[in-house]
């Protein structure tokens, strides 16, 4: 332990970032860096396990601090095999005037983005098991009235044994909650049509489209809709799914988008088997139920899990639902950085009674 560290703490520096955390943690190596800060792997000697520790320096940005609070509250709420588990929150200094916080979670070996772009072979059995776990986690999340809203390969973490956990909850939303247009910053390639076309209210089915996009990327090792913007997206989905009937785009609020779609040339639907000739036909049948423009016709997570593609994995007794809905009241707290940081402090205190 660094001798300059406060009592009971260990201290180490990564680049220009200094970690000061409980001495129960033994630093191993850097595992990542994001806009929020560094992440490292460590041994947690209290639980005798390897963990991930993400350091976040709180900024003077209300939206970002609220995102941190949202992710912490959701991770503290969920307890499911396919959702990343949070073991601890450390603050430094350990007062309400803290500057840094450390989120301790499961340590995973990779994310799907890295795996898809690697040379690792993905068999039908691999893809089947990964998609089963993803939908199993989404089912649990949705049963708590939580929409992830940012499902993409980099937010799906896996280990070499194919265990899968969903992460990245900072943009999660309450089911049926109206959302401001300028909040729509989730990954464009995985957005559902209703999100891409700026609909103010959306449902859990938005996540199913994202899951379907991930499914297709696992099958083909490239994104299904690598679009540049919403106009390009409309063209891409028409090329793949064919001409859309007016009834299936009832959710579009934009007259300009409606006009653009109406003026697109007629197009037959592209067969999934022509895109993925080596895929299991049952996989393609399920994919066809997930990549559906009309959210009312898009299958729910529970329905997807019942599909014959998962006949060897599906077990309703082993697909637990949340015991209660997630409480979103904190979203209505006083809109100040101090108030939100205080709520983060209270959340961290739950680990240090």
NORZI-V407120 format. One record per helix or strand of 2 or more residues. SS is the DSSP state (~ for helix, > for strand). FROM is the first residue (numbers start at 1). LEN is the number of residues. If there is no record, write none. Layout:
ss:SS from:FROM len:LEN
ss:SS from:FROM len:LEN
This chain:
ss:> from:9 len:6
ss:> from:17 len:6
ss:> from:25 len:9
ss:> from:38 len:7
ss:> from:49 len:9
ss:~ from:62 len:16
ss:> from:86 len:7
ss:> from:100 len:7
ss:> from:110 len:2
ss:~ from:112 len:5
ss:~ from:124 len:20
ss:> from:146 len:2
ss:~ from:153 len:3
ss:> from:156 len:3
ss:> from:164 len:3
ss:> from:173 len:2
ss:~ from:181 len:3
ss:~ from:188 len:3
ss:~ from:193 len:4
ss:~ from:205 len:16
ss:~ from:230 len:12
ss:~ from:246 len:4
ss:~ from:255 len:8
ss:~ from:272 len:4
ss:~ from:281 len:10
ss:~ from:301 len:5
ss:~ from:308 len:3
ss:~ from:316 len:3
ss:~ from:329 len:4
ss:~ from:337 len:13
